[in-house]
């Protein structure tokens, strides 16, 4: 029985390490909501997003939610059009 528990524990640890290594594509953020009494904070993440670049002139697509993420300093020469 101890051997089975040891093997299961090892497999869980390997899975956790692989998940951490391959989880680079998601971005974590703090989501704030208000319930008429207080502000609640929840840690959330997204895996579908676009990286902001200085060449971006238009952000978003009509009738769709689009997330934009910065991974370095970006200078925008003009204000992007937000759809």
PDB file of N, CA, C and O in Angstrom:
ATOM      1  N   UNK A   1       0.828  -1.204   0.000  1.00  0.00           N
ATOM      2  CA  UNK A   1       0.000   0.000   0.000  1.00  0.00           C
ATOM      3  C   UNK A   1       0.864   1.258   0.000  1.00  0.00           C
ATOM      4  O   UNK A   1       0.557   2.225  -0.696  1.00  0.00           O
ATOM      5  N   UNK A   2       1.950   1.245   0.784  1.00  0.00           N
ATOM      6  CA  UNK A   2       2.835   2.410   0.823  1.00  0.00           C
ATOM      7  C   UNK A   2       3.473   2.661  -0.539  1.00  0.00           C
ATOM      8  O   UNK A   2       3.696   3.805  -0.934  1.00  0.00           O
ATOM      9  N   UNK A   3       3.766   1.565  -1.252  1.00  0.00           N
ATOM     10  CA  UNK A   3       4.377   1.707  -2.565  1.00  0.00           C
ATOM     11  C   UNK A   3       3.412   2.380  -3.549  1.00  0.00           C
ATOM     12  O   UNK A   3       3.832   3.215  -4.350  1.00  0.00           O
ATOM     13  N   UNK A   4       2.143   2.028  -3.497  1.00  0.00           N
ATOM     14  CA  UNK A   4       1.135   2.633  -4.371  1.00  0.00           C
ATOM     15  C   UNK A   4       0.979   4.116  -4.064  1.00  0.00           C
ATOM     16  O   UNK A   4       0.910   4.939  -4.978  1.00  0.00           O
ATOM     17  N   UNK A   5       0.923   4.457  -2.783  1.00  0.00           N
ATOM     18  CA  UNK A   5       0.809   5.874  -2.397  1.00  0.00           C
ATOM     19  C   UNK A   5       2.032   6.647  -2.847  1.00  0.00           C
ATOM     20  O   UNK A   5       1.916   7.788  -3.293  1.00  0.00           O
ATOM     21  N   UNK A   6       3.210   6.036  -2.734  1.00  0.00           N
ATOM     22  CA  UNK A   6       4.441   6.687  -3.163  1.00  0.00           C
ATOM     23  C   UNK A   6       4.432   6.934  -4.669  1.00  0.00           C
ATOM     24  O   UNK A   6       4.820   8.009  -5.125  1.00  0.00           O
ATOM     25  N   UNK A   7       3.993   5.947  -5.436  1.00  0.00           N
ATOM     26  CA  UNK A   7       3.931   6.098  -6.892  1.00  0.00           C
ATOM     27  C   UNK A   7       2.922   7.178  -7.282  1.00  0.00           C
ATOM     28  O   UNK A   7       3.209   8.006  -8.147  1.00  0.00           O
ATOM     29  N   UNK A   8       1.753   7.176  -6.658  1.00  0.00           N
ATOM     30  CA  UNK A   8       0.735   8.196  -6.956  1.00  0.00           C
ATOM     31  C   UNK A   8       1.231   9.591  -6.609  1.00  0.00           C
ATOM     32  O   UNK A   8       1.001  10.537  -7.363  1.00  0.00           O
ATOM     33  N   UNK A   9       1.906   9.727  -5.479  1.00  0.00           N
ATOM     34  CA  UNK A   9       2.454  11.029  -5.075  1.00  0.00           C
ATOM     35  C   UNK A   9       3.481  11.509  -6.096  1.00  0.00           C
ATOM     36  O   UNK A   9       3.493  12.684  -6.462  1.00  0.00           O
ATOM     37  N   UNK A  10       4.336  10.608  -6.554  1.00  0.00           N
ATOM     38  CA  UNK A  10       5.346  10.966  -7.553  1.00  0.00           C
ATOM     39  C   UNK A  10       4.690  11.409  -8.854  1.00  0.00           C
ATOM     40  O   UNK A  10       5.120  12.392  -9.458  1.00  0.00           O
ATOM     41  N   UNK A  11       3.654  10.699  -9.294  1.00  0.00           N
ATOM     42  CA  UNK A  11       2.958  11.078 -10.525  1.00  0.00           C
ATOM     43  C   UNK A  11       2.295  12.448 -10.401  1.00  0.00           C
ATOM     44  O   UNK A  11       2.329  13.242 -11.341  1.00  0.00           O
ATOM     45  N   UNK A  12       1.701  12.723  -9.257  1.00  0.00           N
ATOM     46  CA  UNK A  12       1.075  14.034  -9.041  1.00  0.00           C
ATOM     47  C   UNK A  12       2.128  15.129  -9.096  1.00  0.00           C
ATOM     48  O   UNK A  12       1.888  16.182  -9.686  1.00  0.00           O
ATOM     49  N   UNK A  13       3.289  14.901  -8.493  1.00  0.00           N
ATOM     50  CA  UNK A  13       4.360  15.904  -8.508  1.00  0.00           C
ATOM     51  C   UNK A  13       4.862  16.141  -9.932  1.00  0.00           C
ATOM     52  O   UNK A  13       5.094  17.283 -10.327  1.00  0.00           O
ATOM     53  N   UNK A  14       5.030  15.062 -10.703  1.00  0.00           N
ATOM     54  CA  UNK A  14       5.482  15.211 -12.095  1.00  0.00           C
ATOM     55  C   UNK A  14       4.462  16.004 -12.897  1.00  0.00           C
ATOM     56  O   UNK A  14       4.836  16.894 -13.661  1.00  0.00           O
ATOM     57  N   UNK A  15       3.177  15.695 -12.736  1.00  0.00           N
ATOM     58  CA  UNK A  15       2.131  16.425 -13.451  1.00  0.00           C
ATOM     59  C   UNK A  15       2.145  17.896 -13.069  1.00  0.00           C
ATOM     60  O   UNK A  15       2.005  18.759 -13.936  1.00  0.00           O
ATOM     61  N   UNK A  16       2.311  18.198 -11.786  1.00  0.00           N
ATOM     62  CA  UNK A  16       2.333  19.589 -11.328  1.00  0.00           C
ATOM     63  C   UNK A  16       3.511  20.338 -11.928  1.00  0.00           C
ATOM     64  O   UNK A  16       3.369  21.498 -12.316  1.00  0.00           O
ATOM     65  N   UNK A  17       4.666  19.701 -12.011  1.00  0.00           N
ATOM     66  CA  UNK A  17       5.845  20.350 -12.588  1.00  0.00           C
ATOM     67  C   UNK A  17       5.631  20.589 -14.080  1.00  0.00           C
ATOM     68  O   UNK A  17       5.937  21.673 -14.577  1.00  0.00           O
ATOM     69  N   UNK A  18       5.107  19.594 -14.804  1.00  0.00           N
ATOM     70  CA  UNK A  18       4.842  19.776 -16.234  1.00  0.00           C
ATOM     71  C   UNK A  18       3.834  20.885 -16.472  1.00  0.00           C
ATOM     72  O   UNK A  18       3.997  21.674 -17.403  1.00  0.00           O
ATOM     73  N   UNK A  19       2.795  20.963 -15.652  1.00  0.00           N
ATOM     74  CA  UNK A  19       1.793  22.015 -15.802  1.00  0.00           C
ATOM     75  C   UNK A  19       2.433  23.383 -15.616  1.00  0.00           C
ATOM     76  O   UNK A  19       2.123  24.317 -16.355  1.00  0.00           O
ATOM     77  N   UNK A  20       3.319  23.509 -14.639  1.00  0.00           N
ATOM     78  CA  UNK A  20       3.997  24.784 -14.396  1.00  0.00           C
ATOM     79  C   UNK A  20       4.900  25.147 -15.568  1.00  0.00           C
ATOM     80  O   UNK A  20       4.939  26.305 -15.986  1.00  0.00           O
ATOM     81  N   UNK A  21       5.619  24.173 -16.098  1.00  0.00           N
ATOM     82  CA  UNK A  21       6.544  24.441 -17.205  1.00  0.00           C
ATOM     83  C   UNK A  21       5.789  24.864 -18.454  1.00  0.00           C
ATOM     84  O   UNK A  21       6.226  25.785 -19.145  1.00  0.00           O
ATOM     85  N   UNK A  22       4.676  24.223 -18.763  1.00  0.00           N
ATOM     86  CA  UNK A  22       3.956  24.496 -19.991  1.00  0.00           C
ATOM     87  C   UNK A  22       2.841  25.514 -19.826  1.00  0.00           C
ATOM     88  O   UNK A  22       2.071  25.725 -20.764  1.00  0.00           O
ATOM     89  N   UNK A  23       2.727  26.149 -18.672  1.00  0.00           N
ATOM     90  CA  UNK A  23       1.649  27.104 -18.433  1.00  0.00           C
ATOM     91  C   UNK A  23       2.025  28.527 -18.821  1.00  0.00           C
ATOM     92  O   UNK A  23       1.330  29.470 -18.444  1.00  0.00           O
ATOM     93  N   UNK A  24       3.108  28.700 -19.565  1.00  0.00           N
ATOM     94  CA  UNK A  24       3.585  30.043 -19.914  1.00  0.00           C
ATOM     95  C   UNK A  24       2.629  30.815 -20.812  1.00  0.00           C
ATOM     96  O   UNK A  24       2.743  32.037 -20.910  1.00  0.00           O
ATOM     97  N   UNK A  25       1.699  30.147 -21.465  1.00  0.00           N
ATOM     98  CA  UNK A  25       0.840  30.849 -22.400  1.00  0.00           C
ATOM     99  C   UNK A  25      -0.341  31.543 -21.725  1.00  0.00           C
ATOM    100  O   UNK A  25      -1.024  32.336 -22.372  1.00  0.00           O
ATOM    101  N   UNK A  26      -0.601  31.275 -20.457  1.00  0.00           N
ATOM    102  CA  UNK A  26      -1.712  31.956 -19.789  1.00  0.00           C
ATOM    103  C   UNK A  26      -1.200  33.152 -18.993  1.00  0.00           C
ATOM    104  O   UNK A  26      -0.053  33.179 -18.548  1.00  0.00           O
ATOM    105  N   UNK A  27      -2.071  34.130 -18.828  1.00  0.00           N
ATOM    106  CA  UNK A  27      -1.742  35.350 -18.097  1.00  0.00           C
ATOM    107  C   UNK A  27      -2.683  35.453 -16.901  1.00  0.00           C
ATOM    108  O   UNK A  27      -3.898  35.317 -17.044  1.00  0.00           O
ATOM    109  N   UNK A  28      -2.120  35.692 -15.734  1.00  0.00           N
ATOM    110  CA  UNK A  28      -2.901  35.811 -14.510  1.00  0.00           C
ATOM    111  C   UNK A  28      -3.176  37.284 -14.226  1.00  0.00           C
ATOM    112  O   UNK A  28      -2.310  38.135 -14.429  1.00  0.00           O
ATOM    113  N   UNK A  29      -4.388  37.578 -13.755  1.00  0.00           N
ATOM    114  CA  UNK A  29      -4.756  38.953 -13.407  1.00  0.00           C
ATOM    115  C   UNK A  29      -5.715  38.936 -12.226  1.00  0.00           C
ATOM    116  O   UNK A  29      -6.262  37.890 -11.877  1.00  0.00           O
ATOM    117  N   UNK A  30      -5.914  40.091 -11.614  1.00  0.00           N
ATOM    118  CA  UNK A  30      -6.855  40.223 -10.503  1.00  0.00           C
ATOM    119  C   UNK A  30      -8.174  40.760 -11.037  1.00  0.00           C
ATOM    120  O   UNK A  30      -8.219  41.825 -11.651  1.00  0.00           O
ATOM    121  N   UNK A  31      -9.230  40.025 -10.802  1.00  0.00           N
ATOM    122  CA  UNK A  31     -10.566  40.442 -11.220  1.00  0.00           C
ATOM    123  C   UNK A  31     -11.288  41.048 -10.017  1.00  0.00           C
ATOM    124  O   UNK A  31     -11.368  40.430  -8.956  1.00  0.00           O
ATOM    125  N   UNK A  32     -11.802  42.235 -10.190  1.00  0.00           N
ATOM    126  CA  UNK A  32     -12.504  42.944  -9.109  1.00  0.00           C
ATOM    127  C   UNK A  32     -14.001  42.991  -9.411  1.00  0.00           C
ATOM    128  O   UNK A  32     -14.412  43.310 -10.527  1.00  0.00           O
ATOM    129  N   UNK A  33     -14.803  42.670  -8.407  1.00  0.00           N
ATOM    130  CA  UNK A  33     -16.257  42.775  -8.527  1.00  0.00           C
ATOM    131  C   UNK A  33     -16.794  43.476  -7.285  1.00  0.00           C
ATOM    132  O   UNK A  33     -16.135  43.502  -6.245  1.00  0.00           O
ATOM    133  N   UNK A  34     -17.967  44.031  -7.397  1.00  0.00           N
ATOM    134  CA  UNK A  34     -18.595  44.733  -6.279  1.00  0.00           C
ATOM    135  C   UNK A  34     -19.977  44.141  -6.058  1.00  0.00           C
ATOM    136  O   UNK A  34     -20.761  44.019  -6.999  1.00  0.00           O
ATOM    137  N   UNK A  35     -20.280  43.769  -4.810  1.00  0.00           N
ATOM    138  CA  UNK A  35     -21.568  43.131  -4.494  1.00  0.00           C
ATOM    139  C   UNK A  35     -22.481  44.030  -3.658  1.00  0.00           C
ATOM    140  O   UNK A  35     -23.253  43.532  -2.839  1.00  0.00           O
ATOM    141  N   UNK A  36     -22.404  45.334  -3.854  1.00  0.00           N
ATOM    142  CA  UNK A  36     -23.180  46.344  -3.130  1.00  0.00           C
ATOM    143  C   UNK A  36     -22.773  46.515  -1.681  1.00  0.00           C
ATOM    144  O   UNK A  36     -23.359  47.334  -0.973  1.00  0.00           O
ATOM    145  N   UNK A  37     -21.788  45.768  -1.225  1.00  0.00           N
ATOM    146  CA  UNK A  37     -21.270  45.918   0.135  1.00  0.00           C
ATOM    147  C   UNK A  37     -19.763  46.094   0.149  1.00  0.00           C
ATOM    148  O   UNK A  37     -19.232  46.912   0.901  1.00  0.00           O
ATOM    149  N   UNK A  38     -19.085  45.336  -0.672  1.00  0.00           N
ATOM    150  CA  UNK A  38     -17.620  45.397  -0.674  1.00  0.00           C
ATOM    151  C   UNK A  38     -17.073  44.980  -2.028  1.00  0.00           C
ATOM    152  O   UNK A  38     -17.775  44.398  -2.855  1.00  0.00           O
ATOM    153  N   UNK A  39     -15.804  45.291  -2.231  1.00  0.00           N
ATOM    154  CA  UNK A  39     -15.107  44.882  -3.443  1.00  0.00           C
ATOM    155  C   UNK A  39     -14.495  43.509  -3.191  1.00  0.00           C
ATOM    156  O   UNK A  39     -13.807  43.292  -2.194  1.00  0.00           O
ATOM    157  N   UNK A  40     -14.757  42.598  -4.106  1.00  0.00           N
ATOM    158  CA  UNK A  40     -14.211  41.250  -4.012  1.00  0.00           C
ATOM    159  C   UNK A  40     -13.115  41.090  -5.053  1.00  0.00           C
ATOM    160  O   UNK A  40     -13.240  41.581  -6.175  1.00  0.00           O
ATOM    161  N   UNK A  41     -12.038  40.399  -4.679  1.00  0.00           N
ATOM    162  CA  UNK A  41     -10.924  40.169  -5.585  1.00  0.00           C
ATOM    163  C   UNK A  41     -10.771  38.677  -5.829  1.00  0.00           C
ATOM    164  O   UNK A  41     -10.748  37.875  -4.896  1.00  0.00           O
ATOM    165  N   UNK A  42     -10.668  38.322  -7.105  1.00  0.00           N
ATOM    166  CA  UNK A  42     -10.471  36.936  -7.493  1.00  0.00           C
ATOM    167  C   UNK A  42      -9.289  36.871  -8.446  1.00  0.00           C
ATOM    168  O   UNK A  42      -9.159  37.712  -9.336  1.00  0.00           O
ATOM    169  N   UNK A  43      -8.428  35.877  -8.266  1.00  0.00           N
ATOM    170  CA  UNK A  43      -7.337  35.661  -9.205  1.00  0.00           C
ATOM    171  C   UNK A  43      -7.891  34.858 -10.377  1.00  0.00           C
ATOM    172  O   UNK A  43      -8.435  33.770 -10.191  1.00  0.00           O
ATOM    173  N   UNK A  44      -7.747  35.401 -11.585  1.00  0.00           N
ATOM    174  CA  UNK A  44      -8.239  34.744 -12.795  1.00  0.00           C
ATOM    175  C   UNK A  44      -7.105  34.650 -13.802  1.00  0.00           C
ATOM    176  O   UNK A  44      -6.040  35.235 -13.602  1.00  0.00           O
ATOM    177  N   UNK A  45      -7.327  33.925 -14.869  1.00  0.00           N
ATOM    178  CA  UNK A  45      -6.312  33.855 -15.915  1.00  0.00           C
ATOM    179  C   UNK A  45      -6.978  33.742 -17.282  1.00  0.00           C
ATOM    180  O   UNK A  45      -8.130  33.327 -17.409  1.00  0.00           O
ATOM    181  N   UNK A  46      -6.214  34.124 -18.294  1.00  0.00           N
ATOM    182  CA  UNK A  46      -6.674  34.017 -19.679  1.00  0.00           C
ATOM    183  C   UNK A  46      -5.584  33.330 -20.491  1.00  0.00           C
ATOM    184  O   UNK A  46      -4.399  33.440 -20.174  1.00  0.00           O
ATOM    185  N   UNK A  47      -5.985  32.634 -21.523  1.00  0.00           N
ATOM    186  CA  UNK A  47      -4.996  31.997 -22.391  1.00  0.00           C
ATOM    187  C   UNK A  47      -5.120  32.478 -23.834  1.00  0.00           C
ATOM    188  O   UNK A  47      -4.279  32.162 -24.674  1.00  0.00           O
ATOM    189  N   UNK A  48      -6.171  33.241 -24.114  1.00  0.00           N
ATOM    190  CA  UNK A  48      -6.355  33.779 -25.464  1.00  0.00           C
ATOM    191  C   UNK A  48      -6.212  35.295 -25.396  1.00  0.00           C
ATOM    192  O   UNK A  48      -7.073  35.978 -24.842  1.00  0.00           O
ATOM    193  N   UNK A  49      -5.130  35.819 -25.957  1.00  0.00           N
ATOM    194  CA  UNK A  49      -4.862  37.255 -25.904  1.00  0.00           C
ATOM    195  C   UNK A  49      -3.921  37.636 -27.034  1.00  0.00           C
ATOM    196  O   UNK A  49      -3.338  36.775 -27.692  1.00  0.00           O
ATOM    197  N   UNK A  50      -3.782  38.935 -27.249  1.00  0.00           N
ATOM    198  CA  UNK A  50      -2.852  39.458 -28.246  1.00  0.00           C
ATOM    199  C   UNK A  50      -1.831  40.325 -27.530  1.00  0.00           C
ATOM    200  O   UNK A  50      -2.177  41.090 -26.630  1.00  0.00           O
ATOM    201  N   UNK A  51      -0.570  40.205 -27.932  1.00  0.00           N
ATOM    202  CA  UNK A  51       0.473  41.056 -27.367  1.00  0.00           C
ATOM    203  C   UNK A  51       0.425  42.427 -28.030  1.00  0.00           C
ATOM    204  O   UNK A  51       0.289  42.526 -29.249  1.00  0.00           O
ATOM    205  N   UNK A  52       0.537  43.472 -27.237  1.00  0.00           N
ATOM    206  CA  UNK A  52       0.516  44.844 -27.747  1.00  0.00           C
ATOM    207  C   UNK A  52       1.858  45.147 -28.403  1.00  0.00           C
ATOM    208  O   UNK A  52       2.915  44.833 -27.856  1.00  0.00           O
ATOM    209  N   UNK A  53       1.802  45.758 -29.574  1.00  0.00           N
ATOM    210  CA  UNK A  53       3.026  46.215 -30.241  1.00  0.00           C
ATOM    211  C   UNK A  53       2.849  47.675 -30.646  1.00  0.00           C
ATOM    212  O   UNK A  53       1.729  48.184 -30.702  1.00  0.00           O
ATOM    213  N   UNK A  54       3.955  48.334 -30.925  1.00  0.00           N
ATOM    214  CA  UNK A  54       3.882  49.752 -31.300  1.00  0.00           C
ATOM    215  C   UNK A  54       3.219  49.945 -32.663  1.00  0.00           C
ATOM    216  O   UNK A  54       2.819  51.060 -32.996  1.00  0.00           O
ATOM    217  N   UNK A  55       3.097  48.895 -33.444  1.00  0.00           N
ATOM    218  CA  UNK A  55       2.470  48.996 -34.766  1.00  0.00           C
ATOM    219  C   UNK A  55       0.948  48.871 -34.714  1.00  0.00           C
ATOM    220  O   UNK A  55       0.282  49.071 -35.730  1.00  0.00           O
ATOM    221  N   UNK A  56       0.391  48.545 -33.554  1.00  0.00           N
ATOM    222  CA  UNK A  56      -1.063  48.377 -33.449  1.00  0.00           C
ATOM    223  C   UNK A  56      -1.774  49.708 -33.658  1.00  0.00           C
ATOM    224  O   UNK A  56      -1.524  50.676 -32.940  1.00  0.00           O
ATOM    225  N   UNK A  57      -2.658  49.746 -34.643  1.00  0.00           N
ATOM    226  CA  UNK A  57      -3.463  50.940 -34.888  1.00  0.00           C
ATOM    227  C   UNK A  57      -4.924  50.727 -34.512  1.00  0.00           C
ATOM    228  O   UNK A  57      -5.633  51.679 -34.187  1.00  0.00           O
ATOM    229  N   UNK A  58      -5.369  49.475 -34.560  1.00  0.00           N
ATOM    230  CA  UNK A  58      -6.754  49.133 -34.218  1.00  0.00           C
ATOM    231  C   UNK A  58      -6.721  48.006 -33.195  1.00  0.00           C
ATOM    232  O   UNK A  58      -6.015  47.014 -33.373  1.00  0.00           O
ATOM    233  N   UNK A  59      -7.496  48.168 -32.117  1.00  0.00           N
ATOM    234  CA  UNK A  59      -7.588  47.137 -31.084  1.00  0.00           C
ATOM    235  C   UNK A  59      -8.986  46.553 -31.107  1.00  0.00           C
ATOM    236  O   UNK A  59      -9.975  47.287 -31.106  1.00  0.00           O
ATOM    237  N   UNK A  60      -9.067  45.243 -31.127  1.00  0.00           N
ATOM    238  CA  UNK A  60     -10.344  44.568 -31.000  1.00  0.00           C
ATOM    239  C   UNK A  60     -10.992  44.254 -32.325  1.00  0.00           C
ATOM    240  O   UNK A  60     -10.548  44.684 -33.390  1.00  0.00           O
ATOM    241  N   UNK A  61     -12.055  43.491 -32.219  1.00  0.00           N
ATOM    242  CA  UNK A  61     -12.903  43.157 -33.348  1.00  0.00           C
ATOM    243  C   UNK A  61     -14.330  43.414 -32.912  1.00  0.00           C
ATOM    244  O   UNK A  61     -14.682  43.179 -31.756  1.00  0.00           O
ATOM    245  N   UNK A  62     -15.140  43.887 -33.815  1.00  0.00           N
ATOM    246  CA  UNK A  62     -16.520  44.222 -33.464  1.00  0.00           C
ATOM    247  C   UNK A  62     -17.247  43.014 -32.890  1.00  0.00           C
ATOM    248  O   UNK A  62     -17.125  41.899 -33.397  1.00  0.00           O
ATOM    249  N   UNK A  63     -18.005  43.254 -31.825  1.00  0.00           N
ATOM    250  CA  UNK A  63     -18.829  42.247 -31.156  1.00  0.00           C
ATOM    251  C   UNK A  63     -18.037  41.076 -30.584  1.00  0.00           C
ATOM    252  O   UNK A  63     -18.586  39.985 -30.434  1.00  0.00           O
ATOM    253  N   UNK A  64     -16.755  41.279 -30.260  1.00  0.00           N
ATOM    254  CA  UNK A  64     -15.944  40.233 -29.649  1.00  0.00           C
ATOM    255  C   UNK A  64     -15.102  40.830 -28.532  1.00  0.00           C
ATOM    256  O   UNK A  64     -14.629  41.961 -28.637  1.00  0.00           O
ATOM    257  N   UNK A  65     -14.917  40.062 -27.460  1.00  0.00           N
ATOM    258  CA  UNK A  65     -14.001  40.471 -26.394  1.00  0.00           C
ATOM    259  C   UNK A  65     -12.586  40.105 -26.815  1.00  0.00           C
ATOM    260  O   UNK A  65     -12.334  38.985 -27.260  1.00  0.00           O
ATOM    261  N   UNK A  66     -11.672  41.042 -26.674  1.00  0.00           N
ATOM    262  CA  UNK A  66     -10.273  40.796 -27.008  1.00  0.00           C
ATOM    263  C   UNK A  66      -9.412  41.281 -25.858  1.00  0.00           C
ATOM    264  O   UNK A  66      -9.560  42.415 -25.403  1.00  0.00           O
ATOM    265  N   UNK A  67      -8.523  40.438 -25.390  1.00  0.00           N
ATOM    266  CA  UNK A  67      -7.594  40.798 -24.324  1.00  0.00           C
ATOM    267  C   UNK A  67      -6.264  41.190 -24.945  1.00  0.00           C
ATOM    268  O   UNK A  67      -5.788  40.544 -25.879  1.00  0.00           O
ATOM    269  N   UNK A  68      -5.662  42.265 -24.415  1.00  0.00           N
ATOM    270  CA  UNK A  68      -4.351  42.710 -24.865  1.00  0.00           C
ATOM    271  C   UNK A  68      -3.405  42.702 -23.680  1.00  0.00           C
ATOM    272  O   UNK A  68      -3.764  43.118 -22.578  1.00  0.00           O
ATOM    273  N   UNK A  69      -2.184  42.220 -23.918  1.00  0.00           N
ATOM    274  CA  UNK A  69      -1.204  42.042 -22.849  1.00  0.00           C
ATOM    275  C   UNK A  69       0.115  42.670 -23.279  1.00  0.00           C
ATOM    276  O   UNK A  69       0.524  42.553 -24.435  1.00  0.00           O
ATOM    277  N   UNK A  70       0.776  43.338 -22.337  1.00  0.00           N
ATOM    278  CA  UNK A  70       2.118  43.867 -22.562  1.00  0.00           C
ATOM    279  C   UNK A  70       3.128  42.905 -21.954  1.00  0.00           C
ATOM    280  O   UNK A  70       2.949  42.456 -20.821  1.00  0.00           O
ATOM    281  N   UNK A  71       4.193  42.582 -22.697  1.00  0.00           N
ATOM    282  CA  UNK A  71       5.259  41.774 -22.120  1.00  0.00           C
ATOM    283  C   UNK A  71       6.583  42.536 -22.079  1.00  0.00           C
ATOM    284  O   UNK A  71       7.620  41.987 -21.706  1.00  0.00           O
ATOM    285  N   UNK A  72       6.528  43.826 -22.475  1.00  0.00           N
ATOM    286  CA  UNK A  72       7.692  44.715 -22.412  1.00  0.00           C
ATOM    287  C   UNK A  72       7.188  46.150 -22.572  1.00  0.00           C
ATOM    288  O   UNK A  72       5.993  46.375 -22.759  1.00  0.00           O
ATOM    289  N   UNK A  73       8.101  47.117 -22.498  1.00  0.00           N
ATOM    290  CA  UNK A  73       7.716  48.509 -22.714  1.00  0.00           C
ATOM    291  C   UNK A  73       7.331  48.711 -24.181  1.00  0.00           C
ATOM    292  O   UNK A  73       8.024  48.241 -25.083  1.00  0.00           O
ATOM    293  N   UNK A  74       6.227  49.410 -24.407  1.00  0.00           N
ATOM    294  CA  UNK A  74       5.762  49.687 -25.768  1.00  0.00           C
ATOM    295  C   UNK A  74       5.394  51.160 -25.845  1.00  0.00           C
ATOM    296  O   UNK A  74       4.684  51.674 -24.980  1.00  0.00           O
ATOM    297  N   UNK A  75       5.875  51.838 -26.880  1.00  0.00           N
ATOM    298  CA  UNK A  75       5.523  53.239 -27.118  1.00  0.00           C
ATOM    299  C   UNK A  75       4.547  53.303 -28.277  1.00  0.00           C
ATOM    300  O   UNK A  75       4.839  52.830 -29.376  1.00  0.00           O
ATOM    301  N   UNK A  76       3.394  53.887 -28.026  1.00  0.00           N
ATOM    302  CA  UNK A  76       2.394  54.064 -29.080  1.00  0.00           C
ATOM    303  C   UNK A  76       2.501  55.485 -29.597  1.00  0.00           C
ATOM    304  O   UNK A  76       2.391  56.444 -28.834  1.00  0.00           O
ATOM    305  N   UNK A  77       2.716  55.615 -30.909  1.00  0.00           N
ATOM    306  CA  UNK A  77       2.859  56.942 -31.503  1.00  0.00           C
ATOM    307  C   UNK A  77       1.522  57.662 -31.616  1.00  0.00           C
ATOM    308  O   UNK A  77       1.478  58.892 -31.627  1.00  0.00           O
ATOM    309  N   UNK A  78       0.438  56.908 -31.699  1.00  0.00           N
ATOM    310  CA  UNK A  78      -0.890  57.507 -31.764  1.00  0.00           C
ATOM    311  C   UNK A  78      -1.857  56.614 -30.998  1.00  0.00           C
ATOM    312  O   UNK A  78      -1.582  55.446 -30.724  1.00  0.00           O
ATOM    313  N   UNK A  79      -2.988  57.202 -30.668  1.00  0.00           N
ATOM    314  CA  UNK A  79      -3.995  56.458 -29.921  1.00  0.00           C
ATOM    315  C   UNK A  79      -4.657  55.429 -30.832  1.00  0.00           C
ATOM    316  O   UNK A  79      -5.143  55.780 -31.908  1.00  0.00           O
ATOM    317  N   UNK A  80      -4.683  54.138 -30.408  1.00  0.00           N
ATOM    318  CA  UNK A  80      -5.327  53.132 -31.262  1.00  0.00           C
ATOM    319  C   UNK A  80      -6.834  53.297 -31.290  1.00  0.00           C
ATOM    320  O   UNK A  80      -7.432  53.787 -30.332  1.00  0.00           O
ATOM    321  N   UNK A  81      -7.444  52.890 -32.387  1.00  0.00           N
ATOM    322  CA  UNK A  81      -8.897  52.870 -32.501  1.00  0.00           C
ATOM    323  C   UNK A  81      -9.370  51.611 -31.810  1.00  0.00           C
ATOM    324  O   UNK A  81      -8.920  50.513 -32.138  1.00  0.00           O
ATOM    325  N   UNK A  82     -10.284  51.761 -30.846  1.00  0.00           N
ATOM    326  CA  UNK A  82     -10.814  50.619 -30.094  1.00  0.00           C
ATOM    327  C   UNK A  82     -12.201  50.303 -30.616  1.00  0.00           C
ATOM    328  O   UNK A  82     -13.090  51.154 -30.606  1.00  0.00           O
ATOM    329  N   UNK A  83     -12.381  49.068 -31.072  1.00  0.00           N
ATOM    330  CA  UNK A  83     -13.679  48.637 -31.622  1.00  0.00           C
ATOM    331  C   UNK A  83     -14.555  48.048 -30.549  1.00  0.00           C
ATOM    332  O   UNK A  83     -15.680  47.633 -30.828  1.00  0.00           O
TER     333      UNK A  83
END
